[in-house]
């Protein structure tokens, strides 16, 4: 009986170590400082790397791309939005606020707009280009007053420029794993 208990305890310790290691595999994307200071961490999609294109106190913009130029290219923009400074998550926005956000996308492109959620239950607006412009899927959400926009387009050497549901799910998973880690002062 003692051996079984010992094995169970050892297994539990190994499992907790594995979970801990999995969580530390996240890539540091940079930091944003407005309404608190946060380091952004994410699980990078296999075969992809993140490159910051600009970063200042309230805005971080970068590209996530693969060496395989047939794979989609993604742009991540995170910026503090003063008009949403009291919004914890997009879930807290009313229908009128969501309608205004939707209209801002419709003013620029012919799009289909749906909603989904991250694995943590945060509402995400999914905007798909359906008109004559280049296909894209734009994921938009709000977290702690920050607007998060994640745009996916086909890779520059892709034969088929349409974007698949599997690629959309890859982006939802990335957003689900994106952490705003407060920086202790």
N, C-alpha and C positions, 0 to 999 in steps of 0.2 A: 504493500500500500504506500509506503514511504517513497518507493521508487517512482510510482505513478504520480504522486504529488510533486516530486522533484522534477519529473519530465514535464508536467503541466506548467510548473513555474518557469522552467527553462524555455519552454515554447512561448509562453506569454512574454518573457523578456526579449526573446528573439523577434517576436512580432512587433513589440513596441519599438525596438531598435530599427526595424525595417521601415515602419511608418515614419519614424523620426528622420531617417535618411532620405526617404522619398520626399518629405516636405522641404528638406534643405537643398534639393536639386533645382529649386527655382532660380531663375536668372534675375539679377538686379537690373531693372530697366532705367533707373534714374530716380530723381526725386522731384516733388513739387512742393512749393511752400506758399500757401495762402490758406487761411482758416485752419492752421495747423501745418506741421511739416510731415510729409509722408515719403517713404521710399516705396517705389512700385516694384513688385516682384511677380514673376509669372513663370509657369511651366512653358518652355518653348516647344513648339511643334517640332517633331522629328525632321531633321534636315533643314531647319530654318535658323536664321540668326537675326538679332535685332540691332539696328543701327539708328542712333539718335540723329535727327536732322536739325532740331533746335530744342533748346531747353532754357527757360528762364524761370523766375519765381512762381509764376502762375500757370505756365504752359509747358507741356512736354509733347513733342511730335517726333515720331520715328517710323522707320520702315522695317517690316519683317519680311525677309525674302529668303529664297533658297538658291543654291548654286545651280539647281535644275531650273532653267528659265522657262520650262513648260508649266511649272507649278504656280499657283496664284501668288500675287504680291499683296501685302496688307499694309495699310497705314494706320497707325494708332495715334490719336490726338487726345490729350487729356488737358482740360483747361478749367480753371475756376470760373464759375459763372455767377456774378454778383446777384443776378435776379433769382438764382436758385440757392442762395447761401443757406437758407433754412430747410432745404430739401435733403432728407437723409438718403432716400432712394427714389428712383423713378416711380415706384409703386405709390408714393405719397402725392403724386400729381393728379389733379382732377381732370375730368373729360375736356373741359375748356382749355386747360393748359396743354393737354396732349393734342387737341385739335390744332392749336397754334403751331406746335412743333411739326405736326404732319404737314400743315400748309406750307411751312418753310421749305420742306423737301419738294412738295408739289409745284411750288413756284419756280423751281429750277429744272425739274425733269419730269418725265412721265413715269410714275412709279406705282408699285403695289406696296402697301404698307400692312404688315401684320405685327403681332406681338408674340413674344416667347418669354421665357424666364431662364436665368442661370440656374445651376444646380442648387444655389442658395436661395432661390426664390425672388431674385431681383428682376424686375420687369425690363425687357429690352425691346426696343422698336427695331424691326427688321424692314429695311427699305430696299426694294429690288427695282432696278431700272428695267422697264418693259417697253420703252420707246425706241427711237432710232439711235440714241446715244450709245456709247460703249457700255456693255453690260457691267454692272457693279452690284454689290450688296453692301449696304451701309448699316452697321449695327450702332444704335444710339441708346445711351442710358445716362442716368444721373446717379452719382454716389457722393454723399457728404458735400454737396454743393459743386462737385466737379462734373462737367459734361465729358462723357467718354464716347468717342466716336472711333469706330473700327471699320475701315473700308477695305473691301476685298475686290480685286480685279484679276482677270486672267493674266497669267505670266506672259512676258513679252514674246516668247517663242511658242506659245500654246497654239496648236492647230485648231482646237475648239475653244472659242472664247466664252462659251456659256459656263455658268457656275453651278455646281451640283449641290444637292442636299447634303451630301457627305462633307463637302467643303464648308457649307454653312454650319453644320454641326461641329466641325473642327474649330470654327470661330467662337461659337457659343461656349465650347469647353474652355477655350483660351480665356474668355471673359469670366467664366465661372472660377477659374484658377487665379485670376488677377487679384493680388492682395495690395491693399493700401496699408502699409505697416507704419504706425506712428513712430517718429524719431524722438527718443527720450532726450530731454535737455537737462 
